[in-house]
Amino acid sequence: MNRYIVGLTGGIGSGKTAVSDVFEELGVDIIDADVCARLVVEPGTPALEAIRAKFGHSILQTDGQLDRTKLRQHVFSNPDDKAWLNHLLHPLIREEMLRQIQSSISTYCILVAPLLIENNMQGMVDRILVVDASEQNQLHRALARDGSSRETIEAIMNAQCSREERLTSAYDVIDNNQSLEAMTQSVQRLHQQYLMLASKSSNT
């Protein structure tokens, strides 16, 4: 069965998780690229062993989990290491995303992928939904959320495509500079639209 897939993307701190949580409450299956990225580097996986061999034991936490914050800070200041890491992980993450998509049982599913456009993943989805927020709001939310330095957050923002480029690729946009209530109403409207699109797709 071919799944109708909505690709949800947006810059760091734009509120992608808040939006996908509302879709999930409406019964939509969520496939999150970041969750898939964590699964492929769990303790005991070949990918984590390769990362440990490359960067040393200090890249692991005391419980054997990957120290993602430390790794992220390292690769954003070392382009060659970032390229090596992407070459290792991107095929594994894509494989896990496809596996979860095929296991989806909702009328349509949401693929949350922060780098959907940057990694040329548009071909994996039927429609692109962009969660948009001002750069000031992105920075404020990201700093409050994950404990990374301002410099690291700004480096990530600079490495991602611009707001303008992202919006050009969008079929739909949620303006997440507004209230939680306004965002929720936007999701509810889009949900009804996606249900109709998925139904039409399955009948063709």
N, C-alpha and C positions, 0 to 999 in steps of 0.2 A: 504493500500500500504506500502510495506517495503521500508524504505529510505536507501540509501547508505550513510553511515556516516563515515567521516574522523575525527578522534580524533586528535586535534592539541594541543600539550603540550610543555612545556619547563620550565626551572627555572625562578625565578623572575628576571625581567630585561633582559630576553633573546630576547625580541622583538616580542612576540606572537601577540600583538595587531597590530603592523605594518604589520605583515604577513597576519593576518586575514582581515585587511583593504583592502589589494590588492585582496584577494579572493572575498571580497564583491563587489569591483569595477568590477569584472568579472561576477557578477550576482549570486554569490553563497550565499545562506542563511547561516548566522552565528548564532549559538547558543552559547552564552558565559556564562560559569558557574559563572563568577563574576557578570555579569548582573543579572542572576537568583538569586544569593545570595543576591543582593540588593533588588530585588523584594519581596522576602519572609520576609524581615524585614522592609518593608515600614511602616510608621505610621498607626496605626489601625490594624496591623496584630497580630495574637496571638503570633507569634514568638517574635516580638519586645516587647510585654508586658511581656513575660516570661523572656527575657533578662533584662528588666528594673527591674523586681521583684528580679532577682538574683543579679544584680550588682549595682542597685540604679539609681536615676535620673541623676547622674553625667555622666553616660555612654551615655546620649543623648545630642545632640546639642540644641541650644536655639530654633530652629524651630521644635524640636521633632524628627528629624532624628537621626538615630544611629550614634554615633561618632566611625566610623570604625577604625580609626587610634588608638584611645585610647583603644578600645576593643582588637585590635590586639596586642598592646604592653602589655596589661595585661595578655592575655591568653598565650602568648609565655613565660612568666615567671611564670605561674601557670598551671602546667600540668593537675591537676584535673579539673580546670575550662575550660581548652581547650577541655578536653574529654567531659565534660557536654555540651559545645557549639556544638561540632561536632555531638553529639547524637541528639541534638535538630534540627540542621539545615540540615545535610546531606540528610535525607529522603525528606525534603521539597524541597531542591535544585534539587535533582534527579527527583522528580515529575514534577517540572517546566521545567527542561531540556527536559524530555520526551514529555511534552505537546507541547513545541516549535518545537521539531523534527517532531512530527506528523502534525504540521501545515505548515511545510516547503513545498515549491513548486518548488525549483530548482532541477536540475537533481541529484545532490548530495548536502549534507550539511556539514558544518564544525562545530564540537563540540569543542569549545575552553575550555580546562580544565587543569589548572595549576597542579592539583593533580590527573591527570588521572591514573597514575601508582601507586602513593602512596595510593589512595583510591580504587584500584583494579576495575577500571571502564572499563578495556579493553574489557569486554564482551558487552559493549554498542555500540562499534564502529566496523567497518569493516576493518579499516586500521589506523595506527598510524603515524602521522607526527610530528617529533621533531624539534623544533626551537632551535638550539644550539648556545651558545656564551661562550666565556671565562668567568671565574669567575670574573676577573677584569672588563670586560665590563658589566657583570650583576650588579655588585655592583655600578659602576659608573652611569649606566642608572637608576637603582632603586633609588639611592640617589637624582638624578636630577629630578625624576618624582613625587614622592609622599610625600616628606617631612618627612619621617620616619628617625629615627636616624640610624647611621651606625650599632650600636649594634643590633637594631631590624632587619635590613636587613640581617645581618650576621646570626642572629638566624633563620630567615625564610629559608635562604639558607641551613643552617645545618639541618633543619627539613625536607627539601625536599630530595628526593633521589639524588644520585650522578649523575654527567653528564654521567659517564660510564654506570650506571644502566639504565638511561633513553635511551641512545643510543642503548643499547642492545635490548630494546623493540621496537625500531623504524623500521618501514617499509621504511620510507623516512626521510631524514634529510635536513634541510635548514641551511647552515652555515651562521649565522647572525653576524659574525665578519667582514664581507665584506661591500661593499657599498650598498646603497639603490637600486641602479640600478641592481646590481648583485642579490640582494634578490628578486627584482621584476621579473627578468628573470627566477629565480628558481620557483617562484610561477606560472608563466605563463606556464612553461613546465609541472609542476605537475598538473595544471588545465586540460590540454589536456589529461593527463594520467588518471585522476580521472573521466573525462567525459566518457572515453572508458570503464573503470572498472564499472562505474555505469550502463552504457548501457548494458554491458554483464550480470551484476547481475540481471537486470530487465527482461532479456530474458531467464533466467534459472528457 
